[in-house]
Amino acid sequence: MGEDDNEAGETMQVCPVCGSTDLYYEAGGVEGLYHCKYCGYIGSFVVDANEEMAKLIRKEYDSGATDIQS
């Protein structure tokens, strides 16, 4: 695995809930938090995704699939 593995697209930070890249980082406390302007997510976790992965997250969010079964 080398530098050519990322040819499918550059990665970007996306919201783990809706796949949006419209995030802003708010520093404070021990750790800062990411805020998603699209869905309202607030948390310290974001996903480093390529465009294909971000589209899949957005598709899942847009389909209303919020019922996660254990």
ChimeraX commands (.cxc) that place a marker at each C-alpha (Angstrom):
marker #1 position 0.00,0.00,0.00 radius 0.5
marker #1 position 1.47,3.28,-1.08 radius 0.5
marker #1 position 0.62,6.77,-2.13 radius 0.5
marker #1 position -1.19,5.48,-5.23 radius 0.5
marker #1 position -3.88,3.87,-3.04 radius 0.5
marker #1 position -5.66,7.22,-2.80 radius 0.5
marker #1 position -6.20,7.60,-6.55 radius 0.5
marker #1 position -9.95,7.03,-6.09 radius 0.5
marker #1 position -10.15,10.52,-4.63 radius 0.5
marker #1 position -8.84,12.74,-1.94 radius 0.5
marker #1 position -10.24,12.22,1.51 radius 0.5
marker #1 position -12.11,14.91,3.36 radius 0.5
marker #1 position -13.68,15.20,6.77 radius 0.5
marker #1 position -17.40,14.49,6.67 radius 0.5
marker #1 position -20.18,14.32,9.23 radius 0.5
marker #1 position -20.71,10.72,10.44 radius 0.5
marker #1 position -24.49,11.29,10.49 radius 0.5
marker #1 position -25.29,12.91,7.14 radius 0.5
marker #1 position -22.02,12.90,5.14 radius 0.5
marker #1 position -21.89,16.69,4.81 radius 0.5
marker #1 position -18.55,18.47,4.55 radius 0.5
marker #1 position -20.12,21.62,5.99 radius 0.5
marker #1 position -18.48,21.24,9.41 radius 0.5
marker #1 position -16.86,23.71,11.71 radius 0.5
marker #1 position -14.56,23.00,14.62 radius 0.5
marker #1 position -15.09,24.65,17.96 radius 0.5
marker #1 position -12.11,24.51,20.28 radius 0.5
marker #1 position -12.63,24.35,24.00 radius 0.5
marker #1 position -12.15,22.14,27.01 radius 0.5
marker #1 position -9.85,19.15,26.71 radius 0.5
marker #1 position -11.05,18.45,23.17 radius 0.5
marker #1 position -12.91,20.56,20.69 radius 0.5
marker #1 position -16.12,19.53,19.00 radius 0.5
marker #1 position -17.21,19.41,15.39 radius 0.5
marker #1 position -20.55,20.95,14.49 radius 0.5
marker #1 position -22.41,19.99,11.30 radius 0.5
marker #1 position -24.30,22.88,9.73 radius 0.5
marker #1 position -26.52,20.49,7.74 radius 0.5
marker #1 position -27.92,18.06,10.32 radius 0.5
marker #1 position -26.90,19.64,13.62 radius 0.5
marker #1 position -24.49,16.87,14.69 radius 0.5
marker #1 position -22.16,17.88,17.52 radius 0.5
marker #1 position -19.32,15.55,18.49 radius 0.5
marker #1 position -15.63,14.84,18.47 radius 0.5
marker #1 position -15.83,12.13,15.79 radius 0.5
marker #1 position -15.74,12.82,12.05 radius 0.5
marker #1 position -15.15,10.47,9.13 radius 0.5
marker #1 position -12.21,10.81,6.73 radius 0.5
marker #1 position -13.95,9.76,3.53 radius 0.5
marker #1 position -13.47,9.95,-0.20 radius 0.5
marker #1 position -16.31,11.30,-2.37 radius 0.5
marker #1 position -17.82,7.83,-2.91 radius 0.5
marker #1 position -18.02,7.10,0.81 radius 0.5
marker #1 position -19.47,10.55,1.54 radius 0.5
marker #1 position -22.18,9.93,-1.10 radius 0.5
marker #1 position -23.07,6.61,0.54 radius 0.5
marker #1 position -23.41,8.28,3.95 radius 0.5
marker #1 position -25.59,11.05,2.43 radius 0.5
marker #1 position -27.75,8.47,0.63 radius 0.5
marker #1 position -28.30,6.55,3.88 radius 0.5
marker #1 position -29.15,9.77,5.72 radius 0.5
marker #1 position -31.51,11.02,2.99 radius 0.5
marker #1 position -33.34,7.69,2.94 radius 0.5
marker #1 position -34.30,8.28,6.56 radius 0.5
marker #1 position -32.57,5.13,7.78 radius 0.5
marker #1 position -32.22,6.20,11.39 radius 0.5
marker #1 position -33.45,2.99,13.01 radius 0.5
marker #1 position -30.31,1.06,13.96 radius 0.5
marker #1 position -30.99,-2.39,15.35 radius 0.5
marker #1 position -28.57,-4.12,17.70 radius 0.5
marker link #1:1,2 radius 0.2
marker link #1:2,3 radius 0.2
marker link #1:3,4 radius 0.2
marker link #1:4,5 radius 0.2
marker link #1:5,6 radius 0.2
marker link #1:6,7 radius 0.2
marker link #1:7,8 radius 0.2
marker link #1:8,9 radius 0.2
marker link #1:9,10 radius 0.2
marker link #1:10,11 radius 0.2
marker link #1:11,12 radius 0.2
marker link #1:12,13 radius 0.2
marker link #1:13,14 radius 0.2
marker link #1:14,15 radius 0.2
marker link #1:15,16 radius 0.2
marker link #1:16,17 radius 0.2
marker link #1:17,18 radius 0.2
marker link #1:18,19 radius 0.2
marker link #1:19,20 radius 0.2
marker link #1:20,21 radius 0.2
marker link #1:21,22 radius 0.2
marker link #1:22,23 radius 0.2
marker link #1:23,24 radius 0.2
marker link #1:24,25 radius 0.2
marker link #1:25,26 radius 0.2
marker link #1:26,27 radius 0.2
marker link #1:27,28 radius 0.2
marker link #1:28,29 radius 0.2
marker link #1:29,30 radius 0.2
marker link #1:30,31 radius 0.2
marker link #1:31,32 radius 0.2
marker link #1:32,33 radius 0.2
marker link #1:33,34 radius 0.2
marker link #1:34,35 radius 0.2
marker link #1:35,36 radius 0.2
marker link #1:36,37 radius 0.2
marker link #1:37,38 radius 0.2
marker link #1:38,39 radius 0.2
marker link #1:39,40 radius 0.2
marker link #1:40,41 radius 0.2
marker link #1:41,42 radius 0.2
marker link #1:42,43 radius 0.2
marker link #1:43,44 radius 0.2
marker link #1:44,45 radius 0.2
marker link #1:45,46 radius 0.2
marker link #1:46,47 radius 0.2
marker link #1:47,48 radius 0.2
marker link #1:48,49 radius 0.2
marker link #1:49,50 radius 0.2
marker link #1:50,51 radius 0.2
marker link #1:51,52 radius 0.2
marker link #1:52,53 radius 0.2
marker link #1:53,54 radius 0.2
marker link #1:54,55 radius 0.2
marker link #1:55,56 radius 0.2
marker link #1:56,57 radius 0.2
marker link #1:57,58 radius 0.2
marker link #1:58,59 radius 0.2
marker link #1:59,60 radius 0.2
marker link #1:60,61 radius 0.2
marker link #1:61,62 radius 0.2
marker link #1:62,63 radius 0.2
marker link #1:63,64 radius 0.2
marker link #1:64,65 radius 0.2
marker link #1:65,66 radius 0.2
marker link #1:66,67 radius 0.2
marker link #1:67,68 radius 0.2
marker link #1:68,69 radius 0.2
marker link #1:69,70 radius 0.2
view
